[in-house]
Amino acid sequence: MALPRRFEVGLTADGFGADGNSIFGDLALERLDAAGIAWRILPEMVDRVTPEAIRGLDAVLAFAHLKADRALALASPQLGLIARFGAGYDGIDLDGLAREGVAVTNTPIAVRRPMAMVAITYILALAHQLMPNHRAVVLGDWTAARGSHRGLGLSGRVLGVIGYGGIGQDVANLGKGLGLSVVASEPSASACRRAEANGVPVLPLSQLAAQADFVVVCASLTDETRHLIDGPFIDKMKASAFLINIARGEVVDSTALRQAVMSRRIAGAGLDVFDPEPPAPGEPLLTSDQVLWSPHCLAWTDDFTEAVSASVIGAIVDAANGRRPAHVLNPSVFETGWRLESRMSSQSSELPTVG
């Protein structure tokens, strides 16, 4: 009797440095070994997952936001799972992949608190004028600059959260703990009900822009949210307000933001993401004391890596055992016929689980 074929997963190369080590820290990949799952680091892919790179694989653990669509599934008949290391899934054709039997998962719970803390970090740093005060010391302006960059107290200020999903909800809760009044803008009816149940008023975008002292962008990138934060929105913001983007760069119109900051139309910005990434070397906002930057990685703490890795590896182990993993983004795949459910169910007894 032939032995069951070993389940194999490919890890996208963008999760690893030139030395072969993970850029996130210890991913505990030995959990894949313990589950009897073979794995390998894939060749570098520029902007999309390619059939050539993943030939023969049952699953892909995707670190970056590489595109994957129905054509990939048609050209890769063995592929049954794309597991995202993180929450975002822009660029992935969920419906097209579901039609061909490929499930897509993400790790929404694991990223929630680390991402919310990014927003709070920016709020505190911007409110206390950390960048200009830091630069004053570095430039030797200790005495002259003292008192020149006074901060903004948070008590009673308004935090506007755009996108009241898991991360947005956590940002709101943490903001309340700092004494901020919180309002939100959210198109989803279920998220609106959740916000209102938590005592967070849901406002139209224009009203949120006019009221908020800190605008935190948490919205997923879709066709509807691309450049959601545009010139007209920013024009409605207070001159003393700050814009913080922890979602996707494309949700904010970079040209409008640049013009607003450089003309001091708004007080400043905190940017973990930008359009494009990385910003061009001549980007004027790079030299502005009004803007704090991080290279789309401020959430990468040790607890982030531990929680996200456990979640994504758990999804892969479940799939390898023919079990439906948690956090499936395209659940219609189970109606059309998930490839791994039929392929692996006969082998599930041969594969160990990870406790």
N, C-alpha and C positions, 0 to 999 in steps of 0.2 A: 504494500500500500504506500502510495507516494506521501511524503511528508507535506504538510501545508506550507504554502509559500510564505516567506517572512514578510511582514508588513514593513514598508520603507517610507521614510519621510525625508524631504529635502528642506534644508534651512537656507533662506536667502542670504546672499553674501553680505548684504548691507548691515547685517547684525554683527559683523566681525571686523576687527582691525587687520592691518597688514601682518601682524604677528600671529594671526589665527585665533586670538582670544576675543571673547564677546565684548562689545563696546558697552554693554549694560552691566557687566560684572558676572558673577557666577549664576549661570542659568540652570544649574543642577541637571544637566543633560543625562546624567547617569540614571535618571528616572526612566528615560526611554530605554536604556540598556536593560534595566531591571524588568521592564515590561516586555522584553523580547522584540523590541522594535529597532530595526536598522535605521541609521540616519547618516546623512552626509551634507556638507556645506556645498551649495550650488555654485556654479560659475556666476560671475557678476552679470546682472541684467540691468539695462539702462532704465527703461520706463515701464516694462511690462513683463509678465511671466511668459516664457516661450516654451513651446512643446519640446524643442530640442533639449533644453536645459533640464526638464523634469521627466524626460522619457523613462518609463518604468516605475515611477513613483506612485504611491497610493495617496500621499498627502504632501502639502507644502506648508511649512511654517513661515509666514511672511512677516518680516520685520518692518519693511517700508511700505509705502502706499503704491505698490506696483499694480498696474492694470491687469485684470483678468476677465475674460469674457466667454461667451458661448463658443466662439471659435476655438479657444484654448481647450475647452472640454471636449469638443468634437475631435480635436487632433490628439487628445490624451485620454484614451478610453480607460486607462487604469486609474486615473485621478478621481478621488472621491471626496477630498476635503481640502479646503484652504483655510488654515487657522491663522487669524491675525493676532500678532503680538501687540495688543493695544485695542483701542476702541474704534478708530476711524476705518471706514471702508469705502471712501470715495475712490472711484476708478474701478471698482469691482461690480460687474454686471450680475447682481444677485438673481434676478429673474431668469436671465439667459443660462446661468450656471445651474439653477434649479431644474430647468427644463431638461438638462442633460444629466441630471443625477449627481451634481457636485454640491455638497453643503459648504457653507461659509460660516465660520464662527469668529467671535471677537472676545475681548475680556473686559466688559464694561464695569463690573464691580471692582475689579482689581485696580483699575486706573483712577477710580473716582476720587479718593482722598488725596493721592499725590497730585493730581491735576488741580483739584480745588485749592491745594496749598500753594500752587504756582500763582494763582490769582491773588491769594492773600499776601503772598510775598511781594508781588508788584504793588498792591494797594498800600502796604506799609512803607515800602521803599519810596514810592512816589509821594505819598502824603508827607513823609519826613524829609523830602528833598535830599535823599541819600546821595544821588549822583553829583549834584553841584557842590554839596558839602564835602564829599570825598575828593572831588577834583580840586577844591580850594586848598585842602591840606597838601595834596600832592604838589601843587604849584607854588607852595610856600605862602599862601595868603591866609594863614591861620587867623591872625588878628583882624585883618581888614574884612574878611569874609564872615566872621562870627556875627550872626544875626541878620546877615544879608539874604539867607535862604531859609526863612522861617517855614515851619511845617504847617500842615492842615490837620486839626483835630478831627477824629472820626465820629465822635458821639453826635448823633442826630443827623449826620450826613446821609445821603441817599446812594445806595448801591443799586444799579440797574443791571439785571442779569438777562442776557439775551440767549434764550435756549434753556428751558427748565427741564432738561433731562437729568440723569443721575449726577453728572458733574455740576450742572447748574444748580441743582437742589443743594448739593453739599456746599457750594460757594455761598449760597444764600444763608444756609444754617451757620456757617463759620462767620459770615459777615454780621449776622445778628449778634453773635457772641462778642463782636468787637464794638457793639453799640450802633451799628449802621441800621438805618431803615432800608428795607429791601422791597423793590418792585421788579417785575419781570415782564418779558415779552415772549410769547410762545404761541405758535399756530396750532399745535396739537390740542385737541379738546381734552384728552385724558391728562396731559401735562398741565393744562390750565386748571383742571379740577384739583390736581395734586397741589399745585401752587396755592390755590385759594384755601384748600384745606389746611395748609401750613401757614396761613396768615400772610401770604405774599400776594398783593394785588397784581393782576395781569393787565398791562396797559398796551395801547397801540405804540408802535415804535416811536412815532413822533413825540408822544407824551413822555415816554421813558427818556428820550434824548434830552428833553427840556428840563426834566426833574433831576436826573442823576448827577452826582458828583464823581462817581466812578462807574463807568460802563464796562462790564466784563462780557466779552463775546465767547459763548460756549456752544453756539449752534453748529450742527454738522454741516459740511459742505455739500450742497445739492445745486441743481440748476436754479432753484428758487432762492437760495441764500447766497449765491455768488454776487459779490458787491452789495450785499444787503446793507452794509454800513458804507454809505456813499456820501457824496458832497452835501446833498440836502439834509441827511441825518446829522452829519457833523456840524452843519451850520446852525442846527437847533440846539446843540450842546452849549452848556455854560462855558464862558471863557476860562473859568477856574476848574473845569472838569478834566478828567483823565480817561483815556481809552485804553483798555487792556484786552489784548487778543490772545487767547489760549486755545483757539479752535483750529482754524485753517487760515493761511494767509489770504486766500482768495475771497474769504467772506468780507474782507475790508478792501475798499478801493484804495490802493496804495497812493495813487496820485492825489486823491482828495485828502488823505491823511497827511501826506507830505506838505501840501499847501497849508493845511490848517495848523500844523505844528510850526512850520517855518515862519508863518505870519503871526504866530502866537494867538491864533483864533481859539485854540484850546490850550490847556496848561501842559499837556504832555501825553506820553503813551508808554505802555509796557508791552513788549512784543516778544513772545516766545515763538511766534510764527510770522511769516511775511510772504509777500508775493512780489518778486520771485525769491526762492531760497536756493543758495544764499543770496543776500542782497548784493547788488552790483557794487564794486569797490568805490565808485564815486557817489554812492547814495548819500544825499545830504543829511538824512536822519542819523547816519552813523556817527556824526560829530556833534549832534545836538545834546546838550545837557538835559533837555526835556524828555529824552527817550531812553528807556532802559531796554536792553536786548538780552536774549539768550538764544542759542542755536537749536531751537526746537528740541530741547532736552532738559529743561529745568525740573521736570517731574521725575527724572531718572535717579531716584534715591534707592537705597538698599532695599527698603520695604516695597518700593515699586517693582523692582526686579524680582524679588521673591514671590510677590503675589501674582504678578502677570505671568511669570514663568510657570507657576503652579497651575494657573487657570488654563493656559494654552496647552501645556503638556497633558493636563487632565482631559482636554477635549480630544487630543490625538490618541491617548490610551483608550478612551471610550470608543472612538471610531475603529481602532484596531481590533477591539473586541466585539465589534458589531453592535455596540450600544449607541444610541442617539446622544450626541454630546450636548452640553449646556450651551446656551447663548448662540443658538443657530439663527443667523440673520435672514435666511431664506427658507422658512419652514415648509413652504410648498414643495420642497424637494422630497419630503416624505410622502407626498401624494403622487408625485410623478414617478417616484422610484429612486431611492437613494442607492447609488452604486455599491457603497460599502456595506450597507445593511444586508443586501443579498449576497454579496461576495464573501463577506467575512463571517456571517452567522454560522456557517458550517465549520469555521476554524476557531471560533471564540473560546471553545473549551481548551484549545491548545495554547492560548496566550495568557500569561500571568497578568494579574492586575497589580496596581500600585496602591498600597494602603497609606 
